[in-house]
Amino acid sequence: MKIIRERLEIVKTAGKDKTNKADKSFFLNVRKVLKGLSGAPVSLRPHSEPGGHVHPDQVKAIFYTGSPVPDADTWTDELEKLVQISAVKSLLAKVIHYTIKLSPGERFTDENARLSLETLLEIMGFGTAADYLTMSFWHAETESQPEHLHLVACRISLRDNSILTEHGRFYPFGLMKARAKIESVCGFSSSPRAIILYRGGMYLNREAAEFEERTGEPSEERRMLGAVEAIAAEVRSGGVTTWKEFLERCAGADMNYILGKRGGSVLQSPSGHELYPSFWFPELARGKLESRFQQPYGEGLAQLSGSGSGI
């Protein structure tokens, strides 16, 4: 199974719809001219074949959220209202498209299709389905494509009209986490190239997951992630407010916090196992910690050394 973020394309219509036949992505369009866009009206439709036509027997189901009436016209009207009131002019900055593709021969059920969509939305920051306007098309397997789900989600919150932003390096990792969890909870096969797996309620790299499956013992990565998760919770709650306190928490969990390449950071165990904290917990990125603690890392390290504490 894999999850990809695919390009959205605005296709203007002038009489007949014109599509880029080389682009087989999901085309998101809006039926009227939107604020910030010039040209002829456009429309919203799913796209799976060159030219934008979807065969009726290929679409197994359509799921909607955030719309009072579950039909495409009402959903499109709701989307249009949101993008009109938003201050961001680019439609592509307001709407995102994901595709969840199964391995050949695997099938969605109504239950795990909805669970897959909910899991992806939650991990990518959309919260509950009621918070954002989404539409998903469930496509049956064909000779050229395995069974898959197209998910289009509007980033404009239905609660306060704020826009959900992507979180830098966390974004591709979020897709990896969503894939791993969907595979685990729904029983889908994982790609042999997947580097993150979801095992025992925790995301682990493949090497650690395979070690646990082989030995039946918890891995060093699981121990470290548990400790880092507890430290991250303290940082979020305000229980850790300085670099000195943060470094002491790391040392207390037998982890050495050191600077990595390009200004990043890494946690290292006595056995030499390394963990990049910001990869798992974005709030632990060095820059975010310096901003939260209102202090550069070097000053915090000097304070710790001056207090006689070891790392």
PLY file of the C-alpha trace (Angstrom):
ply
format ascii 1.0
element vertex 311
property float x
property float y
property float z
element edge 310
property int vertex1
property int vertex2
end_header
0.00 0.00 0.00
1.14 3.56 -0.57
-0.14 7.08 0.01
0.85 9.89 -2.29
0.07 13.56 -2.51
-0.86 14.34 -6.09
-1.03 17.56 -8.01
-4.29 19.43 -8.38
-4.84 21.27 -11.61
-7.23 24.11 -12.34
-8.85 23.42 -15.70
-10.65 26.43 -17.13
-13.66 25.78 -19.29
-14.62 27.78 -22.34
-17.51 26.03 -24.03
-16.04 22.52 -23.83
-13.82 21.32 -21.02
-10.16 21.22 -21.95
-7.89 18.85 -20.08
-4.22 18.07 -20.12
-4.26 14.48 -21.36
-0.76 13.89 -20.01
-1.96 14.62 -16.48
-3.93 11.73 -14.96
-4.26 13.27 -11.51
-7.52 14.21 -9.83
-8.74 17.49 -11.33
-10.30 19.84 -8.83
-12.20 22.74 -10.34
-14.97 25.04 -9.19
-18.04 25.80 -11.24
-17.83 29.60 -11.05
-14.98 32.05 -11.41
-13.28 32.21 -8.01
-11.80 35.24 -6.35
-8.18 35.56 -7.44
-8.70 33.47 -10.60
-9.34 34.88 -14.04
-10.86 33.16 -17.05
-13.91 31.09 -17.81
-15.92 29.08 -15.25
-14.67 25.67 -14.21
-16.26 22.61 -12.59
-15.46 19.94 -10.02
-15.22 16.33 -11.09
-13.22 13.17 -10.38
-10.72 12.20 -13.04
-9.30 8.78 -13.77
-8.95 8.64 -17.54
-7.42 11.14 -19.99
-10.17 13.62 -20.71
-11.65 13.51 -17.23
-14.30 10.81 -17.64
-15.08 8.39 -14.84
-16.78 5.13 -15.70
-19.85 4.58 -13.46
-18.80 1.04 -12.60
-15.39 2.22 -11.40
-16.68 4.54 -8.66
-17.82 2.23 -5.84
-18.69 4.96 -3.34
-18.33 8.67 -2.63
-17.82 9.95 0.92
-18.50 13.53 2.01
-17.87 15.46 5.21
-18.70 18.99 6.26
-21.66 19.24 3.88
-25.27 19.39 5.11
-26.48 17.39 2.08
-24.33 14.49 0.78
-24.22 15.23 -2.93
-21.59 16.67 -5.25
-23.45 19.91 -6.07
-23.96 20.85 -2.42
-20.38 19.90 -1.56
-19.09 22.08 -4.39
-21.25 24.98 -3.24
-19.85 24.66 0.29
-16.29 24.55 -1.05
-16.91 27.63 -3.15
-18.19 29.58 -0.16
-15.07 28.72 1.82
-12.56 29.67 -0.85
-14.41 32.91 -1.56
-14.20 34.12 2.03
-10.55 33.11 2.44
-7.85 35.75 2.12
-5.52 33.30 0.33
-5.92 33.75 -3.41
-4.38 30.50 -4.61
-6.93 27.71 -4.69
-4.13 25.15 -4.59
-3.05 26.58 -1.22
-6.55 25.89 0.10
-7.20 22.38 -1.21
-5.07 19.24 -1.14
-5.36 15.86 -2.85
-4.18 12.48 -1.55
-4.45 9.03 -3.11
-4.43 5.84 -1.01
-3.47 2.95 -3.29
-3.72 -0.68 -2.23
-1.53 -3.49 -3.49
-2.96 -5.42 -6.46
-5.64 -7.86 -5.32
-6.41 -6.10 -2.02
-9.84 -4.60 -1.43
-11.41 -1.89 0.69
-14.59 -2.47 2.64
-16.95 0.33 3.58
-15.62 0.15 7.13
-11.88 0.16 6.45
-12.23 2.70 3.63
-13.74 5.16 6.09
-11.16 4.23 8.73
-8.35 4.80 6.23
-9.68 8.26 5.36
-10.21 9.22 9.01
-6.69 8.06 9.93
-5.09 10.02 7.10
-7.01 13.19 7.94
-6.19 12.96 11.64
-2.46 12.37 11.16
-2.12 15.11 8.56
-3.60 17.65 10.97
-7.21 17.89 9.79
-8.56 16.64 13.11
-12.04 15.18 13.03
-13.89 14.91 9.75
-16.43 17.50 10.91
-13.73 20.20 11.07
-12.99 20.32 7.33
-14.77 19.86 4.03
-13.65 16.65 2.32
-14.75 14.45 -0.57
-13.43 11.01 -1.39
-13.95 8.73 -4.38
-13.51 4.99 -3.93
-12.29 3.54 -7.22
-12.48 -0.16 -8.06
-9.47 -2.05 -9.39
-8.91 -1.95 -13.15
-6.39 -3.58 -15.45
-4.04 -0.63 -15.04
-4.80 0.56 -11.48
-5.27 -1.24 -8.12
-8.19 -0.31 -5.89
-7.66 3.15 -4.42
-9.22 6.15 -2.70
-8.97 9.74 -3.89
-9.29 12.24 -1.04
-9.72 15.96 -1.62
-9.64 18.06 1.54
-10.20 21.79 1.87
-7.65 23.29 4.27
-10.00 26.03 5.42
-11.44 25.26 8.84
-15.21 25.12 9.11
-14.89 26.39 12.68
-12.93 29.64 12.28
-11.93 29.89 8.57
-8.24 29.51 9.44
-6.04 27.67 6.92
-4.22 24.48 7.84
-0.57 24.76 6.83
1.94 22.04 6.05
4.70 21.43 8.58
7.94 21.26 6.63
9.83 18.03 7.16
6.95 16.56 9.15
4.74 16.53 6.06
6.31 13.56 4.21
6.78 11.79 7.54
3.08 12.30 8.23
2.25 10.42 5.04
4.59 7.60 6.12
2.90 7.44 9.53
-0.57 7.40 7.98
0.40 4.60 5.60
1.95 2.54 8.40
-1.05 2.90 10.72
-3.63 2.21 8.00
-1.73 -0.94 6.99
-1.62 -2.12 10.59
-5.19 -1.41 11.69
-6.78 -2.50 8.38
-4.55 -5.51 7.71
-3.19 -4.31 4.37
0.23 -5.44 3.15
3.16 -3.06 3.58
5.58 -2.06 0.89
9.00 -3.76 1.19
10.48 -0.29 0.74
8.56 1.20 3.68
10.95 2.57 6.30
8.30 3.18 9.00
6.00 0.48 10.41
3.28 0.71 13.08
3.73 -1.98 15.72
2.31 -2.25 19.22
0.83 1.23 19.20
4.09 2.89 18.16
5.80 3.96 14.93
9.15 2.22 14.49
11.71 2.13 11.73
11.74 -1.15 9.80
14.94 -2.40 11.42
13.52 -1.99 14.94
10.17 -3.54 13.96
11.86 -6.55 12.40
14.07 -6.95 15.49
10.97 -7.12 17.69
9.24 -9.60 15.38
12.35 -11.77 15.30
13.20 -11.73 19.03
9.91 -10.94 20.75
11.77 -8.30 22.78
11.21 -4.53 22.81
13.75 -2.65 20.72
16.05 0.13 21.89
14.14 2.47 19.59
10.86 1.68 21.37
12.45 2.47 24.74
13.88 5.75 23.43
10.66 6.79 21.71
8.70 6.18 24.90
11.09 8.42 26.81
11.08 11.11 24.12
7.28 11.08 23.98
7.16 11.75 27.74
9.67 14.60 27.38
7.72 16.07 24.46
4.55 16.00 26.57
6.36 17.94 29.31
7.57 20.49 26.79
4.04 20.98 25.43
2.50 21.30 28.89
5.11 23.78 30.12
6.74 21.36 32.55
10.08 21.87 30.79
10.87 25.52 30.12
14.67 25.71 29.68
17.41 23.91 27.77
18.94 22.90 31.08
15.75 21.11 32.13
15.35 19.54 28.70
18.91 18.21 28.61
18.54 16.87 32.16
15.39 14.96 31.12
17.28 13.43 28.19
20.20 12.44 30.40
17.83 10.92 32.93
16.49 8.65 30.19
20.02 7.56 29.18
20.01 9.67 26.03
22.66 12.12 24.91
21.32 15.13 23.00
23.86 16.28 20.44
23.83 18.53 17.42
23.47 16.80 14.11
24.29 17.96 10.62
22.81 21.19 9.20
21.78 22.52 12.60
19.58 19.56 13.49
19.80 17.38 16.56
20.04 13.71 17.43
19.48 11.63 20.57
21.99 8.86 21.14
21.71 5.93 23.54
24.68 4.32 25.35
24.57 1.50 22.78
24.94 4.03 19.96
21.37 3.88 18.65
20.39 7.25 17.20
16.99 8.90 17.08
16.12 12.18 15.40
13.60 13.75 17.81
12.13 16.30 15.39
11.39 13.52 12.90
8.96 11.95 15.36
7.92 15.03 17.34
8.05 18.31 15.33
7.89 20.40 18.50
11.32 19.05 19.49
13.08 20.55 16.47
16.06 22.57 17.67
14.73 25.85 16.24
11.33 25.39 17.86
12.89 24.56 21.21
15.11 27.65 21.05
12.04 29.75 20.28
10.04 28.15 23.10
12.86 28.40 25.63
13.86 31.89 24.36
17.46 30.77 24.58
20.01 29.35 22.12
21.14 25.78 22.63
24.73 26.81 23.45
23.64 28.85 26.46
21.57 25.99 27.81
24.47 23.58 27.41
26.78 26.00 29.26
24.28 26.28 32.11
24.08 22.51 32.39
27.87 22.15 32.41
28.17 24.90 34.99
25.74 23.17 37.31
27.91 20.05 37.37
25.22 17.86 35.76
26.26 15.29 33.20
24.58 14.48 29.91
0 1
1 2
2 3
3 4
4 5
5 6
6 7
7 8
8 9
9 10
10 11
11 12
12 13
13 14
14 15
15 16
16 17
17 18
18 19
19 20
20 21
21 22
22 23
23 24
24 25
25 26
26 27
27 28
28 29
29 30
30 31
31 32
32 33
33 34
34 35
35 36
36 37
37 38
38 39
39 40
40 41
41 42
42 43
43 44
44 45
45 46
46 47
47 48
48 49
49 50
50 51
51 52
52 53
53 54
54 55
55 56
56 57
57 58
58 59
59 60
60 61
61 62
62 63
63 64
64 65
65 66
66 67
67 68
68 69
69 70
70 71
71 72
72 73
73 74
74 75
75 76
76 77
77 78
78 79
79 80
80 81
81 82
82 83
83 84
84 85
85 86
86 87
87 88
88 89
89 90
90 91
91 92
92 93
93 94
94 95
95 96
96 97
97 98
98 99
99 100
100 101
101 102
102 103
103 104
104 105
105 106
106 107
107 108
108 109
109 110
110 111
111 112
112 113
113 114
114 115
115 116
116 117
117 118
118 119
119 120
120 121
121 122
122 123
123 124
124 125
125 126
126 127
127 128
128 129
129 130
130 131
131 132
132 133
133 134
134 135
135 136
136 137
137 138
138 139
139 140
140 141
141 142
142 143
143 144
144 145
145 146
146 147
147 148
148 149
149 150
150 151
151 152
152 153
153 154
154 155
155 156
156 157
157 158
158 159
159 160
160 161
161 162
162 163
163 164
164 165
165 166
166 167
167 168
168 169
169 170
170 171
171 172
172 173
173 174
174 175
175 176
176 177
177 178
178 179
179 180
180 181
181 182
182 183
183 184
184 185
185 186
186 187
187 188
188 189
189 190
190 191
191 192
192 193
193 194
194 195
195 196
196 197
197 198
198 199
199 200
200 201
201 202
202 203
203 204
204 205
205 206
206 207
207 208
208 209
209 210
210 211
211 212
212 213
213 214
214 215
215 216
216 217
217 218
218 219
219 220
220 221
221 222
222 223
223 224
224 225
225 226
226 227
227 228
228 229
229 230
230 231
231 232
232 233
233 234
234 235
235 236
236 237
237 238
238 239
239 240
240 241
241 242
242 243
243 244
244 245
245 246
246 247
247 248
248 249
249 250
250 251
251 252
252 253
253 254
254 255
255 256
256 257
257 258
258 259
259 260
260 261
261 262
262 263
263 264
264 265
265 266
266 267
267 268
268 269
269 270
270 271
271 272
272 273
273 274
274 275
275 276
276 277
277 278
278 279
279 280
280 281
281 282
282 283
283 284
284 285
285 286
286 287
287 288
288 289
289 290
290 291
291 292
292 293
293 294
294 295
295 296
296 297
297 298
298 299
299 300
300 301
301 302
302 303
303 304
304 305
305 306
306 307
307 308
308 309
309 310
